[in-house]
Amino acid sequence: MGIAENYRRLREDVPDDVTIVLASKTRTTEEILEAIEAGATDIGQNYVQEGAAMHESLAARAQELTWHMIGHLQTNKINKALRVFDVIQTVDSLQKAIAIDKRVEPAGGSAIRVCIEINIGNEDSKAGINPEEHEPFEDYMEGLVSDMSRLAHLRIEGLMTMGPRFGDPEDTRPYFRRTRKVFERLKALDLPNVDMRYLSMGMTNSYRIAIEEGSNMVRIGTGVFGERACRMTTK
């Protein structure tokens, strides 16, 4: 089955109100174009350099898409990221938010859309805010979002998490459920520069469970492109 058919089948399986972000790390321009022709509208990249190269190679087609930074954003790559991405899904601290905010205006923008990344499984190998380090976590997140809301050049639009990777996707359910509860609490806040619209959770192996638990944005790579070939990646 080809990329175009994979995407169309996925789009039929995923509710219309759920955004599909194509996780396109190491994928070629030809592969991305095939997905775009099938209807893909949102592209996710893990690395700034690779995202910039893909954006340039797609030329005019790149302007038709929404570009999401879904990998860890190094502070020294923020300036370049702001020239490529429409959404940064991986803001994982107030310090990172402040660093981004300071660079938006010099980069020629007025504001950047962001999501706050949560490491809901408390995994050492993953980025994101670790709940175990900030209990009671819901209170901590409310304070964090309140502080971030004072940053004039950020528009806080949601939460992002990967969730632990299990053999049985059903095992991810309690992690997604907790993230949804945090999301709903933050959504109820009436703060400037905060519009909690997106709950970005669920990947190829777990997107159905994530959607059942409230996700309205999933990040799919293998389910559309197939298994990733081993390629050198530039960060």
Backbone torsions as a table, in degrees:
resi	resn	phi	psi	omega
1	MET	NA	134.4	-176.0
2	GLY	-85.5	173.5	-177.4
3	ILE	-60.8	-45.5	-178.0
4	ALA	-60.5	-45.1	-179.8
5	GLU	-67.6	-38.7	176.7
6	ASN	-58.6	-44.3	-178.7
7	TYR	-66.2	-44.1	-178.9
8	ARG	-62.3	-41.0	178.4
9	ARG	-65.4	-40.0	177.3
10	LEU	-63.3	-43.6	-179.3
11	ARG	-62.8	-34.4	176.7
12	GLU	-70.2	-31.2	-177.1
13	ASP	-80.6	-28.8	-175.8
14	VAL	-95.1	132.4	179.1
15	PRO	-55.1	150.6	-175.4
16	ASP	-60.2	-29.1	-177.1
17	ASP	-86.4	6.9	177.4
18	VAL	-104.7	122.5	179.1
19	THR	-78.5	133.3	174.4
20	ILE	-100.3	117.0	174.0
21	VAL	-100.4	120.7	179.4
22	LEU	-76.0	116.5	175.8
23	ALA	-80.4	104.7	-165.2
24	SER	-112.3	22.7	178.0
25	LYS	-55.9	129.6	178.3
26	THR	69.3	3.2	-179.6
27	ARG	-80.4	153.4	-177.4
28	THR	-85.4	164.1	175.9
29	THR	-58.9	-39.7	-179.4
30	GLU	-63.4	-40.4	178.8
31	GLU	-65.5	-43.1	179.0
32	ILE	-63.6	-43.3	-179.9
33	LEU	-61.5	-38.3	179.2
34	GLU	-63.1	-40.2	177.8
35	ALA	-67.7	-39.1	178.6
36	ILE	-62.1	-44.0	179.5
37	GLU	-61.7	-26.9	179.3
38	ALA	-84.0	-6.3	175.6
39	GLY	121.7	0.5	-179.5
40	ALA	-63.6	139.7	-176.8
41	THR	-124.2	-16.9	-174.1
42	ASP	-126.9	129.0	-177.0
43	ILE	-117.4	129.3	176.6
44	GLY	-109.9	135.8	177.6
45	GLN	-129.5	143.6	179.8
46	ASN	-87.0	-26.1	-174.2
47	TYR	-124.4	137.3	-177.0
48	VAL	-62.6	-46.8	-176.6
49	GLN	-61.7	-43.2	180.0
50	GLU	-67.3	-39.4	177.5
51	GLY	-63.2	-41.4	179.0
52	ALA	-63.3	-42.1	179.6
53	ALA	-64.7	-42.1	179.1
54	MET	-66.2	-41.8	178.2
55	HIS	-58.3	-44.2	-179.6
56	GLU	-67.8	-40.8	-176.8
57	SER	-68.9	-27.6	178.6
58	LEU	-81.4	-10.8	174.9
59	ALA	52.0	-126.4	-174.9
60	ALA	-63.2	-29.5	-179.8
61	ARG	-63.1	-28.1	-179.0
62	ALA	-60.8	-31.4	-177.8
63	GLN	-71.3	-15.4	-179.9
64	GLU	-83.8	-8.9	-170.9
65	LEU	-109.2	161.5	168.8
66	THR	-103.4	126.8	-173.9
67	TRP	-104.5	127.3	-176.8
68	HIS	-116.5	128.9	169.4
69	MET	-84.8	115.0	-175.7
70	ILE	-118.4	5.4	175.4
71	GLY	-109.2	171.3	179.1
72	HIS	-60.8	129.2	-178.0
73	LEU	-100.2	114.5	176.4
74	GLN	-75.3	143.6	-177.0
75	THR	-58.3	-36.7	-178.1
76	ASN	-75.2	-2.7	177.6
77	LYS	-108.1	3.6	-175.6
78	ILE	-61.6	-46.2	-177.7
79	ASN	-56.3	-45.9	179.9
80	LYS	-69.0	-37.8	179.7
81	ALA	-60.2	-39.0	-177.9
82	LEU	-66.7	-20.6	177.6
83	ARG	-84.8	-12.8	-174.9
84	VAL	-111.6	-45.2	-166.4
85	PHE	-99.3	142.2	175.1
86	ASP	-87.8	-28.6	-177.8
87	VAL	-134.9	132.8	171.4
88	ILE	-108.3	110.4	-174.5
89	GLN	-88.6	-2.0	-167.1
90	THR	-121.8	41.0	173.3
91	VAL	-77.8	118.5	-170.3
92	ASP	-122.3	15.3	176.8
93	SER	-168.9	160.4	174.4
94	LEU	-64.7	-36.5	179.8
95	GLN	-61.8	-41.1	178.4
96	LYS	-67.3	-40.0	178.6
97	ALA	-61.2	-43.3	179.1
98	ILE	-63.7	-41.9	180.0
99	ALA	-61.9	-40.1	178.0
100	ILE	-67.8	-46.5	-178.0
101	ASP	-55.5	-42.0	-178.3
102	LYS	-65.1	-24.2	-173.7
103	ARG	-99.0	-9.8	-175.3
104	VAL	-63.7	-51.9	-176.5
105	GLU	-65.4	-45.6	176.3
106	PRO	-60.4	-26.4	179.1
107	ALA	-81.6	-0.7	175.5
108	GLY	95.8	9.3	-179.0
109	GLY	-107.3	171.9	175.7
110	SER	-105.6	-33.0	179.0
111	ALA	-162.3	157.7	176.8
112	ILE	-126.6	136.7	178.1
113	ARG	-78.7	135.1	-178.5
114	VAL	-138.2	155.1	167.0
115	CYS	-120.5	153.1	178.5
116	ILE	-96.3	127.3	-177.2
117	GLU	-90.0	129.3	178.2
118	ILE	-114.2	130.7	173.3
119	ASN	-90.5	74.9	-167.3
120	ILE	-64.4	-22.9	179.0
121	GLY	-91.4	3.1	179.5
122	ASN	54.7	42.2	-175.9
123	GLU	-91.8	129.9	-178.6
124	ASP	-62.2	-27.7	-174.6
125	SER	-84.0	-3.8	-174.9
126	LYS	-118.7	149.7	175.4
127	ALA	-81.1	174.0	179.4
128	GLY	112.9	165.5	-179.0
129	ILE	-75.8	127.2	-174.4
130	ASN	-92.1	115.3	-178.2
131	PRO	-57.7	-38.5	-177.3
132	GLU	-60.3	-26.2	-178.9
133	GLU	-85.7	-6.9	-172.6
134	HIS	-138.5	38.5	178.1
135	GLU	-77.7	144.1	-1.8
136	PRO	-71.8	123.0	-166.0
137	PHE	-66.4	-39.8	-178.4
138	GLU	-61.9	-39.5	177.5
139	ASP	-66.1	-41.4	179.2
140	TYR	-60.9	-45.2	-177.8
141	MET	-65.2	-36.5	178.2
142	GLU	-63.3	-42.6	177.5
143	GLY	-65.5	-40.0	179.9
144	LEU	-63.3	-46.9	-179.6
145	VAL	-65.7	-36.5	176.4
146	SER	-60.7	-43.1	178.0
147	ASP	-66.0	-42.8	-179.3
148	MET	-66.1	-30.7	-177.4
149	SER	-63.7	-17.1	179.4
150	ARG	-81.9	-7.3	-179.7
151	LEU	-84.5	116.8	-168.6
152	ALA	-67.1	-24.8	-172.2
153	HIS	-105.2	12.0	176.1
154	LEU	-113.1	139.8	171.4
155	ARG	-118.4	106.6	-175.8
156	ILE	-83.0	116.6	-171.0
157	GLU	-117.8	0.0	178.9
158	GLY	165.2	-169.6	177.2
159	LEU	-119.1	151.8	176.6
160	MET	-133.1	136.8	171.8
161	THR	-147.9	154.6	174.3
162	MET	-91.5	-40.0	-172.4
163	GLY	77.9	149.9	178.3
164	PRO	-61.1	148.6	179.3
165	ARG	-96.7	114.6	179.9
166	PHE	-114.9	160.2	172.7
167	GLY	-63.5	-39.6	177.6
168	ASP	-100.6	111.4	-178.3
169	PRO	-56.5	-26.3	-179.8
170	GLU	-57.7	-28.2	-179.0
171	ASP	-68.7	-14.4	177.5
172	THR	-80.0	-14.4	-171.5
173	ARG	-54.3	-49.7	-178.5
174	PRO	-62.4	-29.2	178.9
175	TYR	-71.9	-43.2	176.5
176	PHE	-65.3	-37.6	-179.0
177	ARG	-64.4	-40.5	179.1
178	ARG	-66.7	-40.8	178.6
179	THR	-60.6	-39.9	178.4
180	ARG	-61.6	-39.6	-179.7
181	LYS	-64.7	-40.6	176.3
182	VAL	-63.2	-44.8	179.3
183	PHE	-56.6	-47.1	-177.5
184	GLU	-65.1	-36.8	178.3
185	ARG	-65.2	-43.3	-179.6
186	LEU	-69.7	-33.6	179.9
187	LYS	-63.2	-29.7	-177.8
188	ALA	-77.1	-11.2	179.7
189	LEU	-73.2	144.9	177.0
190	ASP	-108.2	84.3	-175.1
191	LEU	-123.5	147.1	175.2
192	PRO	-65.5	149.0	176.3
193	ASN	64.7	15.1	179.1
194	VAL	-124.4	121.1	175.0
195	ASP	-140.3	90.8	-173.3
196	MET	-74.6	89.9	-175.8
197	ARG	-101.3	-29.6	-169.5
198	TYR	-121.0	131.9	170.6
199	LEU	-114.7	98.6	-172.0
200	SER	-94.7	99.0	178.2
201	MET	-155.8	144.8	-177.7
202	GLY	110.4	129.1	178.2
203	MET	-125.2	-165.3	-172.7
204	THR	-53.9	-42.7	-174.6
205	ASN	-84.0	-11.3	-170.2
206	SER	-135.7	7.2	-170.9
207	TYR	-65.8	-33.0	-179.6
208	ARG	-65.0	-43.7	177.7
209	ILE	-63.8	-43.1	-179.7
210	ALA	-59.8	-43.3	179.9
211	ILE	-64.8	-40.6	177.0
212	GLU	-60.2	-29.8	-178.5
213	GLU	-95.3	10.5	170.6
214	GLY	112.9	-2.5	179.6
215	SER	-63.1	138.4	172.3
216	ASN	-123.3	17.2	174.1
217	MET	-151.5	122.0	-179.8
218	VAL	-120.0	151.4	-176.6
219	ARG	-117.4	107.8	-171.0
220	ILE	-119.6	127.1	175.6
221	GLY	-118.9	-70.8	-176.5
222	THR	-57.3	-36.9	-178.5
223	GLY	-63.5	-19.6	177.3
224	VAL	-105.4	-46.6	-171.8
225	PHE	-93.9	-14.5	-172.6
226	GLY	88.4	-179.9	-178.8
227	GLU	-60.7	142.9	-176.5
228	ARG	-76.4	131.9	173.2
229	ALA	-75.5	154.9	178.2
230	CYS	-78.7	112.3	178.5
231	ARG	-132.6	153.4	174.4
232	MET	-72.0	136.5	-178.6
233	THR	-121.4	133.6	178.1
234	THR	-99.5	126.0	-179.8
235	LYS	-80.7	NA	NA
